[in-house]
């Protein structure tokens, strides 16, 4: 039940909801992605901040509920479920965001020190490259590698999160290598 609840929690899409409040179909504007970066480009900083916070908190809530109500392993499954619910939401025809903010909430709650280190790394990469996707992709690779040294018990779980983020960013990766990935103009 907690896993299904976590998946449904992931279905809550602040990007789509805020888009509707602004009279915009976020899935048809900008990159068409229901995530923070597209909300930033289409709706502005305030809407992007709300989107980021809600998406991160979904990950935090699912892990905490799984940990306190389900036990040692269930919180990891709840983290994957909320992450997948964000990316493939049943309520929005399985077309959600790319999962980075929700994964961040999951990772920060599961492994706070490593999560904070990965977040700091991502912020540096984003500041230097001026591309959120570059930070997301590099950290999707770094996170599982770091887990090899710090918590091998979570390595498979970290690989699953990282691979899914790489899959959701496959078009971004192609654009990065072609030099066609757009920069954020206000960083």
Z-matrix of the N, CA and C atoms (Angstrom, degrees):
N
C 1 1.450
C 2 1.539 1 112.04
N 3 1.343 2 116.50 1 -41.48
C 4 1.464 3 120.33 2 179.02
C 5 1.528 4 111.56 3 -63.93
N 6 1.322 5 116.73 4 -35.60
C 7 1.461 6 120.43 5 -179.58
C 8 1.527 7 109.84 6 -67.43
N 9 1.319 8 116.87 7 -44.10
C 10 1.470 9 120.37 8 177.71
C 11 1.531 10 109.99 9 -64.52
N 12 1.333 11 116.33 10 -42.10
C 13 1.464 12 120.13 11 177.13
C 14 1.519 13 111.88 12 -61.12
N 15 1.330 14 116.74 13 -38.79
C 16 1.467 15 121.03 14 178.13
C 17 1.526 16 110.72 15 -65.53
N 18 1.324 17 115.59 16 -42.88
C 19 1.472 18 119.44 17 177.66
C 20 1.529 19 109.68 18 -60.24
N 21 1.326 20 117.46 19 -45.65
C 22 1.467 21 121.03 20 -179.37
C 23 1.523 22 111.51 21 -66.73
N 24 1.325 23 117.26 22 -35.07
C 25 1.466 24 120.89 23 174.23
C 26 1.533 25 109.81 24 -60.11
N 27 1.313 26 116.54 25 -39.94
C 28 1.459 27 121.02 26 177.51
C 29 1.516 28 112.80 27 -62.86
N 30 1.337 29 117.02 28 -25.16
C 31 1.463 30 122.12 29 179.98
C 32 1.524 31 113.10 30 -68.72
N 33 1.331 32 117.07 31 -19.55
C 34 1.463 33 119.75 32 178.60
C 35 1.527 34 107.66 33 -67.21
N 36 1.316 35 115.85 34 117.01
C 37 1.460 36 120.51 35 -175.38
C 38 1.527 37 111.47 36 -115.12
N 39 1.329 38 116.90 37 99.08
C 40 1.467 39 118.12 38 178.13
C 41 1.529 40 111.81 39 -61.81
N 42 1.314 41 117.67 40 -30.71
C 43 1.465 42 120.34 41 179.90
C 44 1.526 43 110.55 42 -62.84
N 45 1.320 44 116.15 43 -46.54
C 46 1.465 45 120.00 44 -179.33
C 47 1.527 46 110.49 45 -69.92
N 48 1.321 47 116.72 46 -43.32
C 49 1.468 48 120.94 47 -179.75
C 50 1.527 49 111.20 48 -62.50
N 51 1.334 50 116.67 49 -47.66
C 52 1.472 51 119.53 50 178.74
C 53 1.523 52 111.22 51 -64.67
N 54 1.319 53 116.26 52 -39.04
C 55 1.458 54 119.54 53 176.23
C 56 1.520 55 111.47 54 -56.13
N 57 1.323 56 115.60 55 -45.43
C 58 1.473 57 119.79 56 178.93
C 59 1.523 58 111.21 57 -63.45
N 60 1.346 59 116.80 58 -39.33
C 61 1.467 60 119.73 59 177.77
C 62 1.525 61 111.48 60 -63.16
N 63 1.341 62 116.20 61 -32.93
C 64 1.464 63 121.47 62 178.35
C 65 1.536 64 112.08 63 -86.11
N 66 1.332 65 116.92 64 -1.17
C 67 1.464 66 120.95 65 -178.53
C 68 1.510 67 112.90 66 76.64
N 69 1.346 68 116.90 67 26.80
C 70 1.460 69 122.24 68 -176.70
C 71 1.527 70 109.25 69 -125.52
N 72 1.321 71 116.04 70 137.70
C 73 1.463 72 120.33 71 170.58
C 74 1.524 73 106.78 72 -90.49
N 75 1.328 74 116.66 73 99.72
C 76 1.466 75 121.72 74 -174.09
C 77 1.525 76 111.34 75 -59.89
N 78 1.331 77 116.91 76 -24.34
C 79 1.466 78 120.81 77 179.79
C 80 1.533 79 111.41 78 -75.44
N 81 1.325 80 116.75 79 -9.92
C 82 1.473 81 120.56 80 179.55
C 83 1.522 82 112.46 81 -114.84
N 84 1.332 83 116.99 82 2.44
C 85 1.456 84 121.15 83 -178.39
C 86 1.522 85 110.42 84 -117.25
N 87 1.315 86 116.22 85 155.37
C 88 1.464 87 121.21 86 178.67
C 89 1.519 88 111.21 87 55.85
N 90 1.331 89 116.33 88 -126.55
C 91 1.465 90 120.89 89 -179.98
C 92 1.520 91 112.02 90 -80.24
N 93 1.334 92 117.19 91 -11.78
C 94 1.456 93 121.18 92 -177.95
C 95 1.514 94 112.97 93 82.53
N 96 1.312 95 117.13 94 5.83
C 97 1.456 96 121.78 95 -178.39
C 98 1.531 97 110.02 96 -93.26
N 99 1.339 98 115.57 97 140.72
C 100 1.469 99 120.53 98 178.81
C 101 1.521 100 109.78 99 -91.97
N 102 1.326 101 115.77 100 63.63
C 103 1.456 102 120.71 101 -178.98
C 104 1.515 103 111.65 102 -139.26
N 105 1.315 104 114.80 103 176.31
C 106 1.462 105 122.26 104 -173.42
C 107 1.528 106 113.10 105 -58.55
N 108 1.331 107 117.62 106 -45.34
C 109 1.462 108 119.82 107 -175.58
C 110 1.524 109 111.36 108 -62.98
N 111 1.328 110 116.90 109 -43.27
C 112 1.457 111 119.30 110 179.09
C 113 1.526 112 110.96 111 -68.80
N 114 1.319 113 117.48 112 -38.10
C 115 1.463 114 120.43 113 176.75
C 116 1.531 115 109.52 114 -62.15
N 117 1.317 116 116.90 115 -40.60
C 118 1.466 117 120.77 116 177.15
C 119 1.527 118 110.87 117 -58.17
N 120 1.305 119 116.06 118 -46.55
C 121 1.475 120 119.97 119 -178.52
C 122 1.522 121 112.68 120 -68.79
N 123 1.334 122 116.80 121 -37.66
C 124 1.463 123 120.77 122 -173.09
C 125 1.534 124 112.74 123 -92.20
N 126 1.347 125 117.12 124 -43.19
C 127 1.465 126 120.18 125 -172.17
C 128 1.525 127 114.31 126 -109.10
N 129 1.340 128 117.49 127 -14.93
C 130 1.454 129 120.06 128 177.31
C 131 1.518 130 114.62 129 105.80
N 132 1.338 131 114.30 130 178.21
C 133 1.468 132 122.17 131 -172.16
C 134 1.527 133 113.60 132 -65.90
N 135 1.326 134 118.16 133 -42.76
C 136 1.466 135 119.80 134 -177.53
C 137 1.526 136 111.02 135 -63.72
N 138 1.305 137 116.82 136 -47.27
C 139 1.470 138 120.60 137 179.52
C 140 1.527 139 110.23 138 -64.42
N 141 1.320 140 116.79 139 -36.87
C 142 1.473 141 120.34 140 177.90
C 143 1.521 142 110.98 141 -65.80
N 144 1.327 143 117.29 142 -40.26
C 145 1.466 144 120.88 143 178.87
C 146 1.525 145 110.64 144 -62.97
N 147 1.328 146 116.88 145 -43.51
C 148 1.460 147 120.82 146 177.96
C 149 1.526 148 110.08 147 -62.81
N 150 1.318 149 116.72 148 -44.34
C 151 1.472 150 121.68 149 179.24
C 152 1.521 151 110.37 150 -59.56
N 153 1.314 152 116.68 151 -48.27
C 154 1.465 153 121.28 152 180.00
C 155 1.531 154 111.28 153 -59.30
N 156 1.315 155 116.22 154 -48.94
C 157 1.469 156 120.40 155 -176.94
C 158 1.529 157 110.98 156 -62.48
N 159 1.325 158 117.11 157 -47.81
C 160 1.470 159 119.94 158 -179.10
C 161 1.525 160 110.82 159 -63.38
N 162 1.335 161 117.27 160 -43.40
C 163 1.465 162 119.77 161 -179.43
C 164 1.530 163 111.64 162 -64.12
N 165 1.318 164 117.80 163 -40.75
C 166 1.471 165 120.78 164 177.20
C 167 1.531 166 109.72 165 -65.06
N 168 1.333 167 117.02 166 -44.89
C 169 1.467 168 120.94 167 -178.02
C 170 1.528 169 112.74 168 -64.15
N 171 1.327 170 117.39 169 -29.60
C 172 1.475 171 119.51 170 175.20
C 173 1.528 172 109.46 171 -60.14
N 174 1.321 173 116.54 172 -44.92
C 175 1.461 174 120.72 173 178.92
C 176 1.517 175 111.82 174 -64.02
N 177 1.321 176 116.35 175 -43.46
C 178 1.466 177 121.49 176 178.76
C 179 1.530 178 109.94 177 -60.31
N 180 1.329 179 116.93 178 -48.94
C 181 1.466 180 121.77 179 -176.18
C 182 1.527 181 111.70 180 -62.02
N 183 1.319 182 117.61 181 -43.52
C 184 1.469 183 120.42 182 -178.45
C 185 1.522 184 111.18 183 -63.40
N 186 1.334 185 117.08 184 -43.74
C 187 1.466 186 120.58 185 179.85
C 188 1.530 187 110.77 186 -65.51
N 189 1.323 188 117.31 187 -44.27
C 190 1.464 189 120.34 188 179.83
C 191 1.526 190 111.61 189 -63.85
N 192 1.325 191 117.22 190 -43.60
C 193 1.466 192 119.90 191 177.61
C 194 1.526 193 110.56 192 -62.06
N 195 1.319 194 116.27 193 -44.60
C 196 1.464 195 120.08 194 178.37
C 197 1.513 196 112.38 195 -62.18
N 198 1.314 197 116.62 196 -40.18
C 199 1.468 198 121.51 197 -178.64
C 200 1.525 199 111.53 198 -68.31
N 201 1.321 200 116.73 199 -46.95
C 202 1.461 201 119.75 200 -173.71
C 203 1.526 202 114.09 201 -84.95
N 204 1.317 203 117.36 202 -25.40
C 205 1.468 204 119.37 203 -179.30
C 206 1.525 205 113.26 204 -106.11
N 207 1.320 206 116.74 205 -18.35
C 208 1.452 207 118.75 206 -172.88
C 209 1.508 208 116.57 207 -115.98
N 210 1.299 209 116.91 208 -31.76
C 211 1.451 210 117.98 209 179.12
C 212 1.510 211 114.29 210 116.45
N 213 1.330 212 115.28 211 -174.89
C 214 1.458 213 122.52 212 -169.14
C 215 1.533 214 116.09 213 -58.29
N 216 1.325 215 117.33 214 -44.08
C 217 1.467 216 118.10 215 -177.13
C 218 1.528 217 112.65 216 -91.65
N 219 1.325 218 115.92 217 -26.70
C 220 1.458 219 118.86 218 -173.98
C 221 1.528 220 112.76 219 -63.20
N 222 1.317 221 116.85 220 -32.81
C 223 1.471 222 118.09 221 -178.75
C 224 1.525 223 111.89 222 -63.87
N 225 1.321 224 117.75 223 -30.92
C 226 1.470 225 120.46 224 177.30
C 227 1.527 226 110.47 225 -68.82
N 228 1.328 227 115.77 226 -40.62
C 229 1.463 228 120.38 227 178.75
C 230 1.530 229 110.02 228 -67.84
N 231 1.334 230 116.57 229 -40.22
C 232 1.472 231 120.18 230 176.95
C 233 1.533 232 110.51 231 -61.98
N 234 1.333 233 116.76 232 -37.64
C 235 1.465 234 120.66 233 176.86
C 236 1.517 235 112.11 234 -62.50
N 237 1.322 236 116.54 235 -43.58
C 238 1.475 237 120.16 236 176.84
C 239 1.528 238 109.97 237 -65.84
N 240 1.338 239 117.16 238 -39.53
C 241 1.466 240 121.18 239 -177.68
C 242 1.528 241 112.16 240 -64.19
N 243 1.337 242 117.61 241 -45.08
C 244 1.467 243 120.11 242 179.86
C 245 1.530 244 109.97 243 -65.94
N 246 1.308 245 116.36 244 -38.14
C 247 1.464 246 123.59 245 177.59
C 248 1.535 247 109.57 246 -60.99
N 249 1.330 248 116.38 247 -48.77
C 250 1.473 249 120.46 248 179.24
C 251 1.529 250 111.18 249 -67.27
N 252 1.343 251 116.92 250 -35.53
C 253 1.462 252 119.94 251 176.84
C 254 1.516 253 112.51 252 -63.80
N 255 1.334 254 116.37 253 -32.19
C 256 1.468 255 120.51 254 176.90
C 257 1.531 256 110.50 255 -70.38
N 258 1.319 257 116.22 256 -42.89
C 259 1.467 258 120.89 257 -176.43
C 260 1.529 259 111.64 258 -75.79
N 261 1.331 260 116.08 259 -43.29
C 262 1.468 261 121.73 260 -176.43
C 263 1.526 262 110.16 261 -122.37
N 264 1.336 263 117.46 262 69.19
C 265 1.468 264 120.46 263 -176.92
C 266 1.537 265 112.34 264 -76.64
N 267 1.316 266 116.03 265 125.23
C 268 1.463 267 120.85 266 179.32
C 269 1.524 268 110.61 267 -60.51
N 270 1.331 269 117.50 268 -33.08
C 271 1.459 270 120.85 269 -177.27
C 272 1.531 271 113.22 270 -73.70
N 273 1.314 272 117.86 271 -14.72
C 274 1.474 273 120.95 272 -179.80
C 275 1.526 274 110.85 273 -124.54
N 276 1.332 275 114.79 274 39.77
C 277 1.474 276 121.94 275 176.27
C 278 1.517 277 113.06 276 56.92
N 279 1.331 278 116.08 277 34.61
C 280 1.462 279 123.68 278 176.17
C 281 1.531 280 113.36 279 62.83
N 282 1.353 281 115.76 280 26.17
C 283 1.462 282 120.62 281 178.36
C 284 1.521 283 109.16 282 -123.37
N 285 1.340 284 115.55 283 95.43
C 286 1.456 285 120.82 284 -178.97
C 287 1.512 286 111.30 285 -116.52
N 288 1.317 287 115.32 286 -147.21
C 289 1.461 288 121.18 287 178.71
C 290 1.525 289 111.24 288 -86.51
N 291 1.305 290 115.38 289 -172.53
C 292 1.472 291 120.67 290 -177.65
C 293 1.518 292 112.84 291 -91.81
N 294 1.319 293 117.81 292 -5.70
C 295 1.453 294 121.78 293 169.32
C 296 1.510 295 117.72 294 92.18
N 297 1.307 296 119.55 295 -1.15
C 298 1.461 297 121.02 296 -173.36
C 299 1.531 298 112.39 297 -65.60
N 300 1.324 299 118.23 298 -48.07
C 301 1.468 300 120.02 299 -178.21
C 302 1.525 301 111.23 300 -66.30
N 303 1.328 302 117.22 301 -41.15
C 304 1.458 303 119.95 302 178.50
C 305 1.528 304 109.89 303 -66.16
N 306 1.329 305 117.14 304 -41.47
C 307 1.472 306 120.62 305 176.19
C 308 1.522 307 110.19 306 -60.65
N 309 1.313 308 116.98 307 -38.70
C 310 1.462 309 120.67 308 178.32
C 311 1.528 310 110.45 309 -59.25
N 312 1.324 311 117.21 310 -46.19
C 313 1.457 312 120.69 311 177.34
C 314 1.519 313 112.20 312 -60.39
N 315 1.321 314 115.98 313 -41.57
C 316 1.467 315 121.40 314 178.36
C 317 1.531 316 110.41 315 -63.41
N 318 1.319 317 116.35 316 -47.72
C 319 1.472 318 121.55 317 -176.47
C 320 1.531 319 110.75 318 -67.65
N 321 1.321 320 117.12 319 -44.22
C 322 1.472 321 119.89 320 -179.90
C 323 1.530 322 111.72 321 -61.94
N 324 1.320 323 116.70 322 -34.06
C 325 1.459 324 120.43 323 -178.88
C 326 1.526 325 111.46 324 -80.00
N 327 1.309 326 116.42 325 -32.92
C 328 1.465 327 121.07 326 -178.47
C 329 1.522 328 111.89 327 -80.09
N 330 1.307 329 116.40 328 -46.23
C 331 1.472 330 122.37 329 -178.06
C 332 1.529 331 108.47 330 -134.93
N 333 1.334 332 117.95 331 78.45
C 334 1.468 333 121.38 332 -171.63
C 335 1.529 334 115.34 333 -54.56
N 336 1.301 335 118.37 334 -44.84
C 337 1.475 336 120.04 335 -177.19
C 338 1.519 337 110.58 336 -68.68
N 339 1.311 338 116.36 337 -46.60
C 340 1.463 339 119.57 338 179.13
C 341 1.524 340 109.86 339 -66.42
N 342 1.321 341 116.60 340 -40.64
C 343 1.460 342 120.57 341 177.33
C 344 1.517 343 112.25 342 -59.77
N 345 1.325 344 116.73 343 -43.31
C 346 1.463 345 120.32 344 178.48
C 347 1.528 346 111.00 345 -65.03
N 348 1.320 347 116.93 346 -37.10
C 349 1.473 348 121.06 347 177.98
C 350 1.521 349 111.02 348 -66.47
N 351 1.331 350 116.09 349 -42.27
C 352 1.466 351 119.97 350 178.42
C 353 1.531 352 109.86 351 -65.91
N 354 1.324 353 117.11 352 -41.46
C 355 1.464 354 120.91 353 177.34
C 356 1.529 355 111.09 354 -60.74
N 357 1.323 356 117.02 355 -45.82
C 358 1.472 357 120.68 356 179.02
C 359 1.526 358 110.46 357 -60.71
N 360 1.324 359 116.26 358 -42.24
C 361 1.472 360 120.95 359 178.00
C 362 1.523 361 109.98 360 -61.37
N 363 1.322 362 116.50 361 -46.08
C 364 1.464 363 120.61 362 179.93
C 365 1.521 364 111.41 363 -60.48
N 366 1.330 365 116.74 364 -43.38
C 367 1.468 366 119.88 365 -179.26
C 368 1.529 367 111.81 366 -62.98
N 369 1.316 368 116.66 367 -39.57
C 370 1.476 369 120.06 368 177.19
C 371 1.533 370 109.96 369 -64.29
N 372 1.323 371 116.22 370 -46.21
C 373 1.471 372 120.42 371 -179.24
C 374 1.524 373 110.38 372 -62.61
N 375 1.330 374 116.92 373 -43.01
C 376 1.468 375 120.74 374 179.20
C 377 1.527 376 110.48 375 -64.28
N 378 1.318 377 117.57 376 -42.22
C 379 1.473 378 120.96 377 179.64
C 380 1.523 379 111.38 378 -63.16
N 381 1.330 380 116.55 379 -40.42
C 382 1.465 381 120.67 380 -178.71
C 383 1.531 382 111.27 381 -74.58
N 384 1.338 383 116.78 382 -46.43
C 385 1.466 384 120.39 383 -175.40
C 386 1.519 385 113.15 384 -83.76
N 387 1.352 386 116.42 385 -20.66
C 388 1.463 387 123.46 386 -174.83
C 389 1.535 388 111.23 387 62.47
N 390 1.337 389 115.37 388 26.48
C 391 1.462 390 121.42 389 179.98
C 392 1.537 391 108.99 390 -135.61
N 393 1.318 392 115.73 391 118.25
C 394 1.460 393 120.41 392 178.43
C 395 1.519 394 109.90 393 -63.22
N 396 1.313 395 116.92 394 -38.75
C 397 1.467 396 120.68 395 -177.75
C 398 1.526 397 112.07 396 -61.28
N 399 1.316 398 118.19 397 -35.75
C 400 1.468 399 121.13 398 179.27
C 401 1.532 400 109.47 399 -64.49
N 402 1.327 401 116.72 400 -46.40
C 403 1.462 402 120.39 401 177.36
C 404 1.517 403 111.72 402 -62.12
N 405 1.332 404 116.69 403 -40.81
C 406 1.463 405 121.12 404 -179.40
C 407 1.522 406 111.70 405 -64.80
N 408 1.317 407 116.61 406 -45.82
C 409 1.469 408 121.41 407 -177.64
C 410 1.528 409 110.93 408 -67.36
N 411 1.322 410 117.13 409 -46.11
C 412 1.469 411 119.67 410 -179.40
C 413 1.524 412 110.62 411 -63.14
N 414 1.311 413 117.24 412 -41.71
C 415 1.472 414 119.61 413 -179.80
C 416 1.525 415 112.00 414 -71.92
N 417 1.328 416 118.08 415 -27.61
C 418 1.467 417 120.57 416 174.57
C 419 1.525 418 110.85 417 -64.27
N 420 1.318 419 116.71 418 -27.85
C 421 1.469 420 121.70 419 176.73
C 422 1.530 421 110.06 420 -85.45
N 423 1.323 422 116.74 421 -41.75
C 424 1.467 423 121.25 422 -176.80
C 425 1.524 424 112.24 423 -66.09
N 426 1.334 425 117.70 424 -42.35
C 427 1.464 426 120.76 425 -174.04
C 428 1.536 427 112.94 426 -54.85
N 429 1.333 428 119.82 427 -52.25
C 430 1.466 429 118.31 428 178.84
C 431 1.536 430 112.74 429 -63.12
N 432 1.321 431 117.34 430 -34.47
C 433 1.468 432 120.08 431 178.97
C 434 1.526 433 111.12 432 -65.42
N 435 1.324 434 116.41 433 -40.25
C 436 1.461 435 120.75 434 178.23
C 437 1.529 436 110.13 435 -63.78
N 438 1.326 437 116.65 436 -37.99
C 439 1.460 438 120.79 437 -178.90
C 440 1.531 439 111.90 438 -63.29
N 441 1.326 440 117.24 439 -26.87
C 442 1.472 441 120.61 440 176.84
C 443 1.526 442 109.82 441 -57.53
N 444 1.313 443 116.93 442 -38.10
C 445 1.458 444 121.46 443 -176.28
C 446 1.526 445 113.82 444 -88.82
N 447 1.336 446 117.01 445 -27.76
C 448 1.458 447 118.97 446 -172.11
C 449 1.524 448 115.44 447 -108.32
N 450 1.317 449 118.34 448 -30.51
C 451 1.464 450 119.49 449 -179.78
C 452 1.529 451 109.70 450 -158.13
N 453 1.309 452 115.46 451 82.98
C 454 1.468 453 120.52 452 -177.57
C 455 1.520 454 112.85 453 -61.71
N 456 1.327 455 117.10 454 -24.00
C 457 1.465 456 119.89 455 178.23
C 458 1.530 457 111.62 456 -63.53
N 459 1.322 458 117.07 457 -26.03
C 460 1.468 459 121.44 458 -179.31
C 461 1.527 460 112.78 459 -101.47
N 462 1.308 461 117.31 460 7.15
C 463 1.464 462 120.51 461 -174.48
C 464 1.539 463 112.29 462 -62.37
N 465 1.327 464 118.71 463 -47.72
C 466 1.470 465 120.88 464 -179.46
C 467 1.522 466 109.80 465 -61.72
N 468 1.314 467 116.82 466 -43.25
C 469 1.460 468 121.85 467 177.32
C 470 1.529 469 110.43 468 -58.66
N 471 1.327 470 117.16 469 -44.10
C 472 1.468 471 122.24 470 179.56
C 473 1.528 472 110.83 471 -65.81
N 474 1.324 473 116.73 472 -38.28
C 475 1.474 474 120.62 473 177.94
C 476 1.525 475 110.11 474 -63.33
N 477 1.335 476 117.10 475 -42.70
C 478 1.469 477 120.71 476 178.80
C 479 1.529 478 110.12 477 -59.81
N 480 1.337 479 117.46 478 -48.94
C 481 1.469 480 120.29 479 178.33
C 482 1.530 481 111.04 480 -58.49
N 483 1.336 482 115.98 481 -47.91
C 484 1.463 483 120.29 482 -178.44
C 485 1.520 484 112.62 483 -62.00
N 486 1.327 485 117.12 484 -44.10
C 487 1.474 486 120.43 485 -179.47
C 488 1.525 487 111.43 486 -63.91
N 489 1.321 488 116.45 487 -41.88
C 490 1.470 489 118.58 488 179.45
C 491 1.534 490 110.50 489 -63.30
N 492 1.329 491 117.02 490 -40.91
C 493 1.469 492 119.02 491 177.87
C 494 1.531 493 110.43 492 -63.90
N 495 1.321 494 117.52 493 -40.42
C 496 1.466 495 119.72 494 176.74
C 497 1.527 496 110.89 495 -62.68
N 498 1.328 497 117.05 496 -40.39
C 499 1.464 498 120.64 497 178.72
C 500 1.520 499 110.75 498 -64.28
N 501 1.331 500 117.36 499 -43.76
C 502 1.474 501 119.22 500 -179.44
C 503 1.528 502 112.04 501 -68.77
N 504 1.321 503 116.55 502 -18.96
C 505 1.472 504 120.72 503 -179.51
C 506 1.531 505 112.75 504 -104.72
N 507 1.326 506 118.19 505 15.94
C 508 1.475 507 119.82 506 -174.81
C 509 1.535 508 112.75 507 -58.63
N 510 1.325 509 118.16 508 -39.03
C 511 1.472 510 119.66 509 178.08
C 512 1.530 511 110.40 510 -68.52
N 513 1.330 512 116.44 511 -37.93
C 514 1.470 513 120.28 512 176.82
C 515 1.527 514 110.39 513 -61.94
N 516 1.320 515 116.63 514 -42.12
C 517 1.463 516 121.10 515 -178.57
C 518 1.522 517 109.88 516 -60.94
N 519 1.332 518 116.82 517 -43.68
C 520 1.474 519 120.46 518 178.03
C 521 1.528 520 109.68 519 -61.02
N 522 1.340 521 116.94 520 -45.36
C 523 1.468 522 120.09 521 179.92
C 524 1.523 523 111.95 522 -65.25
N 525 1.339 524 117.16 523 -36.00
C 526 1.466 525 120.41 524 178.11
C 527 1.523 526 109.52 525 -61.03
N 528 1.326 527 116.82 526 -47.99
C 529 1.458 528 120.12 527 -178.53
C 530 1.527 529 112.77 528 -68.54
N 531 1.317 530 117.42 529 -26.67
C 532 1.462 531 120.97 530 176.85
C 533 1.530 532 111.98 531 -85.11
N 534 1.345 533 116.57 532 -7.50
C 535 1.460 534 120.63 533 -176.80
C 536 1.513 535 112.70 534 75.05
N 537 1.327 536 117.74 535 23.15
C 538 1.459 537 122.26 536 -175.79
C 539 1.529 538 113.62 537 -110.14
N 540 1.339 539 117.45 538 1.35
C 541 1.463 540 119.97 539 -179.21
C 542 1.526 541 108.47 540 -72.41
N 543 1.342 542 117.32 541 125.46
C 544 1.470 543 119.86 542 -177.71
C 545 1.528 544 112.48 543 -68.23
N 546 1.319 545 114.79 544 145.55
C 547 1.452 546 121.55 545 176.22
C 548 1.516 547 109.39 546 -89.73
N 549 1.331 548 114.96 547 155.58
C 550 1.458 549 119.54 548 170.20
C 551 1.518 550 106.32 549 -79.85
N 552 1.294 551 117.16 550 124.65
C 553 1.467 552 121.03 551 -173.63
C 554 1.516 553 113.44 552 -78.67
N 555 1.326 554 118.38 553 -16.49
C 556 1.451 555 120.04 554 -175.20
C 557 1.516 556 113.80 555 -105.61
N 558 1.330 557 118.15 556 15.69
C 559 1.467 558 120.72 557 175.35
C 560 1.507 559 110.28 558 -97.10
